[in-house]
C-alpha cells in the first residue's frame, strides 16, 4: 500500500486495475462513513460503478499478449 496526499493507505497501482482501485475506494469509504446521507451517496456511487461497461481488452502489437490496457502497457513484452 502507498500513502496518498490525504494519508489514506491505498493499494499499489501495480496490484489493482483502475477499476479495482475505484471499487476499493468506494467500498472503503462506505465502510467508514458515519452520516446516513454520506452512506446513501456512496451506495449510489457503488451502484453506478456496477453499471459501468467492461473495459475492453487490447493486444500488444509486438508479442500478441491480450489483457487490460493498463496491464498490457506495463507488461514485460516478450517480442518474438
Secondary structure by P-SEA (a helix, b strand, c coil): cccccccccccccccccaaaaaaaaaaaaaaacccaaaaaaaaaaaaaaaacccbbbbbcccccccccaaaaaacccccc
